[in-house]
Every structure is written in structure tokens, then in C-alpha cells.
Amino acid sequence: MTKYVQRGETIDYTNASASKIAAGEVVKLTNLIGIASTDIPVGSVGALNVIGVYDIPAVNTEAFTVGQAVYFKDGKVQSNETDAVPAGWVISPKATAGTVARVKIG
């Protein structure tokens, strides 16, 4: 039997890293990213947003088009999925020199 738990816009996340996760920081999960909704101290549980639209730092060597899938690696979104985590898809065009992409996560 199934049981409704929550809407799923946020998930509880335990910070097992060696440093605090700051509010607004991108957190790489296995096959997606989440955005910390508040500071999450080391060893503590906090909320990660896993649905929504966010302005995320992006590589400044490529343009993005609306609907294009992007991936998170080395602190930025990019179109190359090699060794990267799926981030979502672009909802606003980004020029090559742009440093921020507007991304629908989740």
C-alpha cells in the first residue's frame, strides 16, 4: 500500500561533507541537483529544493537555447554531460559570453 508523504518540492538532506552548505548553494546528488534552501551545518539535516527555476552560474564559452538540457560540473552548468550531473533545462536563452543560466531543475 502506498502512503502520501509530501509534495516533493524539497527533500531532507544530511550534510555529510566537511564544510557547511550555504543557502542557495548547488548540491550534486547522484542524478540531479538540489539547491540548499537554508544553511546546512556539517552533520545536520536541511532542506534541498529539487523543483523550481534558478539562476545558476554557467560556463561563458557556449550559448544555451530554451529547452536545452544542461549539466552541472565544477560549479557551473554546461551542455557537456561528461562527468557531470544533470541539472535541468534552460528556460531563457543565454549568450555565449553570459555567466548565468536560468534553469528549471527537477
The first five atom37 places (N, CA, C, CB, O) and aatype in JSON, in Angstrom:
{
  "aatype": [12, 16, 11, 18, 19, 5, 1, 7, 6, 16, 9, 3, 18, 16, 2, 0, 15, 0, 15, 11, 9, 0, 0, 7, 6, 19, 19, 11, 10, 16, 2, 10, 9, 7, 9, 0, 15, 16, 3, 9, 14, 19, 7, 15, 19, 7, 0, 10, 2, 19, 9, 7, 19, 18, 3, 9, 14, 0, 19, 2, 16, 6, 0, 13, 16, 19, 7, 5, 0, 19, 18, 13, 11, 3, 7, 11, 19, 5, 15, 2, 6, 16, 3, 0, 19, 14, 0, 7, 17, 19, 9, 15, 14, 11, 0, 16, 0, 7, 16, 19, 0, 1, 19, 11, 9, 7],
  "atom_mask": [
    [1, 1, 1, 1, 1],
    [1, 1, 1, 1, 1],
    [1, 1, 1, 1, 1],
    [1, 1, 1, 1, 1],
    [1, 1, 1, 1, 1],
    [1, 1, 1, 1, 1],
    [1, 1, 1, 1, 1],
    [1, 1, 1, 0, 1],
    [1, 1, 1, 1, 1],
    [1, 1, 1, 1, 1],
    [1, 1, 1, 1, 1],
    [1, 1, 1, 1, 1],
    [1, 1, 1, 1, 1],
    [1, 1, 1, 1, 1],
    [1, 1, 1, 1, 1],
    [1, 1, 1, 1, 1],
    [1, 1, 1, 1, 1],
    [1, 1, 1, 1, 1],
    [1, 1, 1, 1, 1],
    [1, 1, 1, 1, 1],
    [1, 1, 1, 1, 1],
    [1, 1, 1, 1, 1],
    [1, 1, 1, 1, 1],
    [1, 1, 1, 0, 1],
    [1, 1, 1, 1, 1],
    [1, 1, 1, 1, 1],
    [1, 1, 1, 1, 1],
    [1, 1, 1, 1, 1],
    [1, 1, 1, 1, 1],
    [1, 1, 1, 1, 1],
    [1, 1, 1, 1, 1],
    [1, 1, 1, 1, 1],
    [1, 1, 1, 1, 1],
    [1, 1, 1, 0, 1],
    [1, 1, 1, 1, 1],
    [1, 1, 1, 1, 1],
    [1, 1, 1, 1, 1],
    [1, 1, 1, 1, 1],
    [1, 1, 1, 1, 1],
    [1, 1, 1, 1, 1],
    [1, 1, 1, 1, 1],
    [1, 1, 1, 1, 1],
    [1, 1, 1, 0, 1],
    [1, 1, 1, 1, 1],
    [1, 1, 1, 1, 1],
    [1, 1, 1, 0, 1],
    [1, 1, 1, 1, 1],
    [1, 1, 1, 1, 1],
    [1, 1, 1, 1, 1],
    [1, 1, 1, 1, 1],
    [1, 1, 1, 1, 1],
    [1, 1, 1, 0, 1],
    [1, 1, 1, 1, 1],
    [1, 1, 1, 1, 1],
    [1, 1, 1, 1, 1],
    [1, 1, 1, 1, 1],
    [1, 1, 1, 1, 1],
    [1, 1, 1, 1, 1],
    [1, 1, 1, 1, 1],
    [1, 1, 1, 1, 1],
    [1, 1, 1, 1, 1],
    [1, 1, 1, 1, 1],
    [1, 1, 1, 1, 1],
    [1, 1, 1, 1, 1],
    [1, 1, 1, 1, 1],
    [1, 1, 1, 1, 1],
    [1, 1, 1, 0, 1],
    [1, 1, 1, 1, 1],
    [1, 1, 1, 1, 1],
    [1, 1, 1, 1, 1],
    [1, 1, 1, 1, 1],
    [1, 1, 1, 1, 1],
    [1, 1, 1, 1, 1],
    [1, 1, 1, 1, 1],
    [1, 1, 1, 0, 1],
    [1, 1, 1, 1, 1],
    [1, 1, 1, 1, 1],
    [1, 1, 1, 1, 1],
    [1, 1, 1, 1, 1],
    [1, 1, 1, 1, 1],
    [1, 1, 1, 1, 1],
    [1, 1, 1, 1, 1],
    [1, 1, 1, 1, 1],
    [1, 1, 1, 1, 1],
    [1, 1, 1, 1, 1],
    [1, 1, 1, 1, 1],
    [1, 1, 1, 1, 1],
    [1, 1, 1, 0, 1],
    [1, 1, 1, 1, 1],
    [1, 1, 1, 1, 1],
    [1, 1, 1, 1, 1],
    [1, 1, 1, 1, 1],
    [1, 1, 1, 1, 1],
    [1, 1, 1, 1, 1],
    [1, 1, 1, 1, 1],
    [1, 1, 1, 1, 1],
    [1, 1, 1, 1, 1],
    [1, 1, 1, 0, 1],
    [1, 1, 1, 1, 1],
    [1, 1, 1, 1, 1],
    [1, 1, 1, 1, 1],
    [1, 1, 1, 1, 1],
    [1, 1, 1, 1, 1],
    [1, 1, 1, 1, 1],
    [1, 1, 1, 1, 1],
    [1, 1, 1, 0, 1]
  ],
  "atom_positions": [
    [[0.83, -1.17, 0.0], [0.0, 0.0, 0.0], [0.89, 1.25, 0.0], [-0.95, -0.01, 1.21], [1.87, 1.31, 0.74]],
    [[0.55, 2.23, -0.81], [1.31, 3.48, -0.84], [0.77, 4.47, 0.17], [1.28, 4.1, -2.24], [-0.38, 4.38, 0.6]],
    [[1.61, 5.39, 0.55], [1.23, 6.41, 1.52], [1.8, 7.74, 1.07], [1.74, 6.04, 2.95], [3.0, 7.85, 0.84]],
    [[0.96, 8.74, 0.94], [1.4, 10.09, 0.59], [2.28, 10.64, 1.7], [0.2, 11.02, 0.33], [1.95, 10.54, 2.88]],
    [[3.43, 11.23, 1.31], [4.35, 11.76, 2.3], [4.45, 13.28, 2.2], [5.73, 11.13, 2.12], [4.31, 13.98, 3.2]],
    [[4.7, 13.79, 0.98], [4.87, 15.24, 0.79], [4.79, 15.58, -0.68], [6.2, 15.72, 1.39], [4.78, 14.68, -1.53]],
    [[4.74, 16.87, -1.01], [4.67, 17.31, -2.4], [5.96, 17.02, -3.17], [4.37, 18.79, -2.47], [5.91, 16.81, -4.38]],
    [[7.07, 17.0, -2.5], [8.32, 16.66, -3.15], [9.08, 17.84, -3.73], [0.0, 0.0, 0.0], [10.01, 17.64, -4.51]],
    [[8.71, 19.05, -3.38], [9.44, 20.22, -3.86], [10.77, 20.37, -3.13], [8.59, 21.48, -3.69], [11.73, 20.92, -3.67]],
    [[10.8, 19.88, -1.89], [12.04, 19.86, -1.12], [12.24, 18.45, -0.57], [12.0, 20.92, 0.04], [11.29, 17.68, -0.42]],
    [[13.49, 18.15, -0.28], [13.79, 16.88, 0.38], [14.7, 17.17, 1.57], [14.47, 15.86, -0.61], [15.43, 18.16, 1.58]],
    [[14.65, 16.31, 2.57], [15.59, 16.4, 3.68], [16.94, 15.89, 3.21], [15.08, 15.59, 4.92], [17.02, 14.87, 2.53]],
    [[17.99, 16.59, 3.57], [19.33, 16.23, 3.13], [20.29, 16.34, 4.3], [19.79, 17.11, 1.96], [20.34, 17.38, 4.97]],
    [[21.05, 15.29, 4.56], [22.06, 15.3, 5.62], [23.39, 15.75, 5.02], [22.19, 13.9, 6.28], [23.89, 15.14, 4.07]],
    [[23.97, 16.78, 5.58], [25.24, 17.29, 5.11], [26.37, 16.44, 5.69], [25.42, 18.78, 5.5], [26.77, 16.6, 6.84]],
    [[26.88, 15.52, 4.87], [27.97, 14.64, 5.29], [29.32, 15.15, 4.79], [27.73, 13.22, 4.79], [30.32, 14.45, 4.89]],
    [[29.34, 16.36, 4.24], [30.6, 16.91, 3.74], [31.43, 17.48, 4.89], [30.34, 18.01, 2.68], [31.01, 17.43, 6.05]],
    [[32.59, 18.01, 4.56], [33.48, 18.56, 5.58], [33.23, 20.04, 5.85], [34.92, 18.35, 5.16], [33.89, 20.63, 6.7]],
    [[32.29, 20.64, 5.13], [32.02, 22.06, 5.35], [30.53, 22.36, 5.26], [32.79, 22.91, 4.33], [29.75, 21.58, 4.72]],
    [[30.17, 23.51, 5.8], [28.78, 23.96, 5.79], [28.31, 24.14, 4.34], [28.62, 25.29, 6.59], [29.07, 24.59, 3.49]],
    [[27.06, 23.79, 4.07], [26.43, 24.08, 2.79], [25.67, 25.38, 2.98], [25.48, 22.9, 2.3], [24.81, 25.47, 3.86]],
    [[25.97, 26.38, 2.17], [25.34, 27.69, 2.31], [23.99, 27.72, 1.6], [26.25, 28.79, 1.76], [23.79, 27.03, 0.59]],
    [[23.08, 28.51, 2.13], [21.78, 28.71, 1.47], [22.03, 29.17, 0.03], [20.9, 29.75, 2.24], [22.84, 30.06, -0.21]],
    [[21.33, 28.56, -0.92], [21.49, 28.9, -2.32], [22.57, 28.12, -3.04], [0.0, 0.0, 0.0], [22.72, 28.23, -4.26]],
    [[23.32, 27.32, -2.31], [24.4, 26.53, -2.91], [23.82, 25.33, -3.65], [25.4, 26.06, -1.83], [22.87, 24.7, -3.19]],
    [[24.42, 25.02, -4.81], [24.01, 23.85, -5.58], [24.65, 22.62, -4.94], [24.43, 23.97, -7.08], [25.84, 22.61, -4.64]],
    [[23.83, 21.59, -4.73], [24.31, 20.33, -4.15], [24.12, 19.24, -5.2], [23.54, 19.98, -2.82], [23.01, 19.0, -5.67]],
    [[25.21, 18.58, -5.55], [25.15, 17.49, -6.52], [24.65, 16.23, -5.83], [26.52, 17.24, -7.18], [25.21, 15.8, -4.82]],
    [[23.6, 15.66, -6.39], [23.09, 14.38, -5.94], [23.48, 13.36, -7.02], [21.53, 14.41, -5.69], [24.16, 13.74, -7.97]],
    [[23.08, 12.14, -6.91], [23.5, 11.12, -7.87], [23.13, 11.46, -9.31], [22.91, 9.79, -7.51], [23.99, 11.44, -10.19]],
    [[21.87, 11.77, -9.56], [21.41, 12.03, -10.92], [20.65, 13.33, -11.08], [20.54, 10.9, -11.38], [19.89, 13.5, -12.03]],
    [[20.85, 14.25, -10.15], [20.22, 15.56, -10.25], [20.89, 16.49, -9.27], [18.69, 15.48, -9.98], [21.79, 16.09, -8.53]],
    [[20.45, 17.74, -9.27], [20.97, 18.7, -8.31], [19.85, 19.18, -7.42], [21.65, 19.88, -9.02], [18.67, 19.07, -7.76]],
    [[20.22, 19.71, -6.28], [19.29, 20.39, -5.39], [19.91, 21.71, -5.0], [0.0, 0.0, 0.0], [21.12, 21.9, -5.11]],
    [[19.08, 22.63, -4.54], [19.55, 23.93, -4.09], [19.22, 24.05, -2.6], [18.88, 25.11, -4.93], [18.06, 23.9, -2.2]],
    [[20.23, 24.32, -1.78], [20.01, 24.44, -0.34], [19.09, 25.62, -0.07], [21.35, 24.6, 0.42], [19.36, 26.74, -0.51]],
    [[18.01, 25.37, 0.66], [17.08, 26.46, 0.95], [17.51, 27.27, 2.18], [15.67, 25.91, 1.16], [17.08, 28.41, 2.35]],
    [[18.34, 26.7, 3.02], [18.93, 27.38, 4.17], [20.35, 26.84, 4.36], [18.06, 27.17, 5.48], [20.73, 25.87, 3.71]],
    [[21.12, 27.47, 5.22], [22.43, 26.91, 5.57], [22.23, 25.53, 6.19], [23.21, 27.86, 6.56], [21.29, 25.32, 6.96]],
    [[23.12, 24.59, 5.83], [23.06, 23.26, 6.42], [24.44, 22.97, 7.03], [22.66, 22.16, 5.33], [25.38, 22.65, 6.31]],
    [[24.55, 23.08, 8.36], [25.83, 22.81, 9.01], [26.27, 21.36, 8.81], [25.74, 23.14, 10.5], [25.44, 20.49, 8.54]],
    [[27.55, 21.11, 8.95], [28.1, 19.76, 8.85], [27.38, 18.84, 9.83], [29.64, 19.76, 9.14], [27.22, 19.18, 11.0]],
    [[26.93, 17.69, 9.35], [26.27, 16.71, 10.18], [24.8, 16.97, 10.43], [0.0, 0.0, 0.0], [24.12, 16.15, 11.05]],
    [[24.29, 18.09, 9.95], [22.89, 18.45, 10.17], [22.03, 18.1, 8.96], [22.76, 19.93, 10.48], [22.53, 17.87, 7.86]],
    [[20.73, 18.05, 9.2], [19.76, 17.82, 8.13], [19.13, 19.16, 7.77], [18.66, 16.78, 8.57], [18.75, 19.94, 8.65]],
    [[19.03, 19.42, 6.48], [18.4, 20.65, 5.99], [17.6, 20.36, 4.75], [0.0, 0.0, 0.0], [17.61, 19.24, 4.23]],
    [[16.92, 21.37, 4.26], [16.07, 21.21, 3.08], [16.81, 21.56, 1.8], [14.82, 22.08, 3.21], [17.5, 22.58, 1.72]],
    [[16.65, 20.69, 0.81], [17.13, 20.97, -0.55], [15.91, 21.14, -1.44], [18.07, 19.83, -1.08], [15.02, 20.29, -1.44]],
    [[15.88, 22.23, -2.2], [14.85, 22.4, -3.21], [15.25, 21.55, -4.41], [14.67, 23.92, -3.61], [16.38, 21.65, -4.9]],
    [[14.33, 20.72, -4.89], [14.62, 19.87, -6.05], [13.68, 20.17, -7.21], [14.51, 18.39, -5.66], [13.71, 19.48, -8.23]],
    [[12.86, 21.19, -7.06], [11.97, 21.66, -8.12], [12.02, 23.18, -8.1], [10.49, 21.12, -7.94], [12.05, 23.78, -7.03]],
    [[12.03, 23.8, -9.26], [11.99, 25.25, -9.34], [12.86, 25.77, -10.46], [0.0, 0.0, 0.0], [13.49, 25.01, -11.19]],
    [[12.89, 27.08, -10.59], [13.7, 27.76, -11.6], [14.73, 28.6, -10.86], [12.81, 28.65, -12.55], [14.39, 29.36, -9.95]],
    [[15.98, 28.45, -11.25], [17.08, 29.13, -10.57], [18.05, 29.73, -11.58], [17.82, 28.15, -9.64], [18.23, 29.19, -12.67]],
    [[18.67, 30.84, -11.22], [19.79, 31.39, -11.96], [21.04, 30.73, -11.39], [19.86, 32.98, -11.86], [21.37, 30.9, -10.22]],
    [[21.72, 29.97, -12.25], [22.87, 29.17, -11.82], [24.1, 29.61, -12.62], [22.6, 27.63, -12.02], [23.99, 29.84, -13.82]],
    [[25.26, 29.73, -11.97], [26.47, 30.06, -12.72], [26.65, 29.11, -13.91], [27.71, 30.01, -11.8], [26.37, 27.91, -13.8]],
    [[27.11, 29.66, -15.03], [27.26, 28.87, -16.26], [28.61, 29.15, -16.91], [26.12, 29.19, -17.25], [29.22, 30.2, -16.7]],
    [[29.06, 28.2, -17.71], [30.28, 28.42, -18.48], [30.05, 29.6, -19.43], [30.7, 27.12, -19.28], [28.93, 29.8, -19.91]],
    [[31.1, 30.36, -19.71], [30.95, 31.51, -20.61], [31.57, 31.24, -21.97], [31.58, 32.76, -19.99], [32.08, 32.14, -22.64]],
    [[31.53, 29.97, -22.36], [32.1, 29.57, -23.65], [31.07, 28.97, -24.59], [33.21, 28.58, -23.43], [31.43, 28.51, -25.68]],
    [[29.8, 28.96, -24.2], [28.77, 28.41, -25.07], [27.43, 29.08, -24.81], [28.66, 26.9, -24.87], [27.14, 29.51, -23.7]],
    [[26.64, 29.15, -25.86], [25.29, 29.69, -25.76], [24.32, 28.57, -25.43], [24.88, 30.41, -27.08], [24.56, 27.41, -25.78]],
    [[23.22, 28.9, -24.75], [22.17, 27.94, -24.44], [20.86, 28.42, -25.06], [22.01, 27.73, -22.89], [20.62, 29.63, -25.16]],
    [[20.04, 27.48, -25.48], [18.73, 27.8, -26.04], [17.64, 27.26, -25.13], [18.58, 27.22, -27.47], [17.87, 26.35, -24.33]],
    [[16.44, 27.83, -25.25], [15.32, 27.4, -24.42], [15.03, 25.92, -24.68], [14.08, 28.25, -24.71], [14.94, 25.49, -25.83]],
    [[14.89, 25.16, -23.62], [14.62, 23.73, -23.71], [15.85, 22.85, -23.72], [0.0, 0.0, 0.0], [15.74, 21.63, -23.64]],
    [[17.02, 23.45, -23.82], [18.26, 22.68, -23.88], [18.59, 22.08, -22.51], [19.43, 23.57, -24.36], [18.51, 22.76, -21.49]],
    [[18.95, 20.82, -22.5], [19.39, 20.15, -21.28], [20.77, 20.69, -20.9], [19.42, 18.6, -21.45], [21.62, 20.9, -21.76]],
    [[20.97, 20.9, -19.58], [22.28, 21.33, -19.1], [22.7, 20.45, -17.93], [22.26, 22.83, -18.68], [21.87, 19.78, -17.3]],
    [[23.99, 20.46, -17.66], [24.6, 19.57, -16.67], [25.49, 20.4, -15.75], [25.41, 18.44, -17.37], [26.04, 21.42, -16.17]],
    [[25.63, 19.97, -14.5], [26.39, 20.71, -13.5], [27.74, 20.03, -13.27], [25.61, 20.82, -12.17], [27.82, 18.84, -12.99]],
    [[28.8, 20.84, -13.4], [30.15, 20.33, -13.18], [31.05, 21.51, -12.79], [30.71, 19.6, -14.45], [30.95, 22.59, -13.37]],
    [[31.91, 21.3, -11.83], [32.87, 22.32, -11.39], [32.2, 23.65, -11.07], [33.92, 22.53, -12.46], [32.75, 24.71, -11.37]],
    [[31.02, 23.59, -10.46], [30.35, 24.8, -10.01], [29.57, 25.58, -11.04], [0.0, 0.0, 0.0], [29.09, 26.67, -10.76]],
    [[29.44, 25.01, -12.27], [28.74, 25.72, -13.34], [27.92, 24.75, -14.18], [29.75, 26.48, -14.23], [28.21, 23.55, -14.23]],
    [[26.89, 25.29, -14.85], [26.15, 24.46, -15.81], [26.81, 24.57, -17.17], [24.66, 24.89, -15.88], [27.41, 25.58, -17.53]],
    [[26.69, 23.49, -17.92], [27.29, 23.37, -19.25], [26.45, 22.41, -20.07], [28.78, 22.89, -19.17], [25.57, 21.74, -19.53]],
    [[26.71, 22.32, -21.37], [25.95, 21.39, -22.21], [26.59, 20.01, -22.27], [25.83, 21.94, -23.61], [25.92, 19.04, -22.63]],
    [[27.86, 19.9, -21.92], [28.57, 18.63, -21.97], [28.24, 17.8, -20.73], [30.1, 18.87, -22.07], [28.44, 18.25, -19.6]],
    [[27.72, 16.59, -20.95], [27.33, 15.76, -19.82], [28.44, 14.88, -19.26], [26.19, 14.9, -20.23], [28.24, 14.2, -18.25]],
    [[29.62, 14.86, -19.88], [30.72, 14.02, -19.42], [31.13, 14.39, -18.0], [31.91, 14.14, -20.37], [31.47, 15.54, -17.73]],
    [[31.1, 13.42, -17.1], [31.48, 13.6, -15.69], [30.67, 14.69, -14.99], [32.95, 13.94, -15.6], [31.14, 15.28, -14.02]],
    [[29.46, 14.96, -15.47], [28.61, 15.99, -14.88], [27.3, 15.37, -14.41], [28.35, 17.13, -15.91], [26.97, 14.24, -14.76]],
    [[26.55, 16.12, -13.62], [25.26, 15.69, -13.09], [24.16, 16.46, -13.83], [25.16, 15.93, -11.54], [24.29, 17.67, -14.0]],
    [[23.1, 15.8, -14.27], [22.01, 16.53, -14.92], [21.49, 17.65, -14.0], [20.86, 15.57, -15.3], [21.21, 17.42, -12.82]],
    [[21.36, 18.85, -14.56], [20.89, 19.99, -13.77], [19.44, 20.34, -14.09], [21.78, 21.2, -14.01], [18.71, 20.8, -13.22]],
    [[19.03, 20.13, -15.32], [17.69, 20.51, -15.75], [17.72, 21.02, -17.17], [0.0, 0.0, 0.0], [18.5, 20.55, -18.0]],
    [[16.84, 22.0, -17.45], [16.8, 22.55, -18.8], [16.64, 24.07, -18.75], [15.66, 21.92, -19.62], [16.07, 24.62, -17.81]],
    [[17.16, 24.71, -19.78], [17.22, 26.16, -19.86], [15.84, 26.74, -20.2], [18.26, 26.6, -20.91], [15.15, 26.22, -21.07]],
    [[15.45, 27.82, -19.51], [14.15, 28.43, -19.8], [14.28, 29.82, -20.42], [13.32, 28.52, -18.54], [13.28, 30.44, -20.77]],
    [[15.51, 30.3, -20.55], [15.75, 31.62, -21.14], [17.07, 31.54, -21.91], [15.79, 32.75, -20.05], [18.05, 31.01, -21.38]],
    [[17.12, 32.05, -23.14], [18.37, 31.96, -23.91], [19.54, 32.6, -23.16], [18.19, 32.62, -25.27], [19.38, 33.59, -22.45]],
    [[20.73, 32.01, -23.34], [21.96, 32.58, -22.77], [22.97, 32.77, -23.89], [22.54, 31.65, -21.64], [23.25, 31.83, -24.63]],
    [[23.51, 33.97, -24.01], [24.54, 34.25, -25.0], [25.84, 33.55, -24.59], [24.77, 35.79, -25.15], [26.03, 33.2, -23.42]],
    [[26.71, 33.34, -25.54], [27.97, 32.65, -25.28], [28.73, 33.28, -24.11], [28.84, 32.67, -26.52], [29.2, 32.55, -23.23]],
    [[28.84, 34.58, -24.08], [29.62, 35.26, -23.03], [28.88, 35.32, -21.68], [29.96, 36.65, -23.48], [29.48, 35.72, -20.68]],
    [[27.61, 34.95, -21.65], [26.85, 35.01, -20.41], [27.45, 34.1, -19.34], [0.0, 0.0, 0.0], [28.01, 33.06, -19.66]],
    [[27.31, 34.5, -18.09], [27.89, 33.72, -16.99], [26.83, 33.1, -16.08], [28.81, 34.59, -16.17], [27.16, 32.45, -15.09]],
    [[25.55, 33.3, -16.41], [24.45, 32.76, -15.62], [23.41, 32.18, -16.58], [23.82, 33.87, -14.72], [23.1, 32.76, -17.62]],
    [[22.88, 31.01, -16.21], [21.8, 30.39, -16.99], [20.58, 30.26, -16.09], [22.23, 29.0, -17.55], [20.69, 29.92, -14.92]],
    [[19.41, 30.53, -16.66], [18.15, 30.34, -15.93], [17.68, 28.92, -16.23], [17.06, 31.42, -16.35], [17.35, 28.59, -17.37]],
    [[17.66, 28.08, -15.18], [17.47, 26.64, -15.34], [16.26, 26.15, -14.53], [18.74, 25.89, -14.91], [16.09, 26.51, -13.37]],
    [[15.45, 25.33, -15.16], [14.35, 24.61, -14.47], [14.95, 23.32, -13.97], [13.1, 24.34, -15.43], [15.35, 22.46, -14.76]],
    [[15.03, 23.17, -12.62], [15.55, 21.93, -12.07], [14.4, 21.01, -11.74], [16.41, 22.2, -10.81], [13.24, 21.43, -11.67]],
    [[14.71, 19.74, -11.53], [13.7, 18.79, -11.11], [13.15, 17.99, -12.18], [0.0, 0.0, 0.0], [12.28, 17.15, -11.94]]
  ]
}
